Amino acid sequence: MPVVRKTQIENLQQMGGEELERFLETLPAGKADIEELFDYLETTLEQRDCNHTLRYAMQFIMENRLNFPKVSGWLSANAGTCDCQVLDRIVPEWRKVFG
């Protein structure tokens, strides 16, 4: 039986203190940038459908000159393989910890 590892985001609620600080230091962009990305996706997907790619995330990343390979890789590694999955799988866990 294969070992199933939890993603970083799934472990987020269990982190505290220094461990949470280390997590924030390893993010592919600043905490504020990540939160702005999440807000952008929420607003955009209220008005448009997800085409099951990171289309809108990519647009935000490029417009805000973030490190595209790192941010998109981090999203994918945390089960955010498309814009709606970012909202369904990453944002709720993030908001439980960071509000």
N, C-alpha and C positions, 0 to 999 in steps of 0.2 A: 504494500500500500504506500503510495507516495506521501511524502511529508508536505503539508500545505503550510506555507509561510504566510503570515499576515503581512499586509502592506504597511508601510510607515504610517499611513493615515489611519489605519485600523488600530494601531497601537497608541495613537496620539492621546487618548483619554487616560491611558495608564501612565503617561509620562508626567513628571513633576520636576520642579526646581531646575537643577543643573541639566538634567536630561532633556527637558523641554527647551532650555536655552541652546543646547547643542543641536537639537533638531532645527531650531530657527536659523542657526548659523549655517546649516547644511542646505538650506533651501536654495533653489536655483535663481531666486530673485528675492528682493526684500519682502518682508511680511506685508507691508502696505501695497506693494505691487501685486502680490498674490491675491490679496483681498479685493483690489480693484479689478483684477481679472475675473474673480468670482462674481462681483457685482455686475460687471459688463455682460457676462454670460447670462446671468439671471434676467437682466433687462432685455437683452437681445432675444433670448428664447421665449420671452413673453409675447414677442411680436412676430417671430419667425420660427419655422420648424427646423429641427436638427436634421442634417443630412447624413448623420452618423459618421462624421469626420470631426476633426478638431478645427474646422473652418473658421469659426468665430474666435476661438482661442488663438489660432495662428494670426488672425487679423490683429487682435489686441497685442499680441507679443511683438509683431513687426512694427506696428504703429508706435509702440512705447519703447522700442529699441531694447527689448529684453533678449537674453541669450536664448534664441529659438531652440537649438538642440537640447539644452539643459532643461528648459521649462517644459517643452513638449515631452521629453523623456521622463521627467518627474511625474507629469500627469498620467502618462501611460503606465508607468511602474506602479501607480497607485490606483489602477483600474479605471482611469479616466481616458478611455480610448476614443471618445467622441465628446462633443460639447454637452450633450444631455447626460452622459455617464459622469462627467465631471460634476454636474449639478446633483446627480443622484447618489454618487458614491463618495465624493471627496468633500464637497461643500458641507453636507450635514455633520460630518465628523469634525471638520475644521471649526464650524460654528459652535459645536458643543464645548470646545475648549477655549476658543478665542471670541465667542459672542458674535 
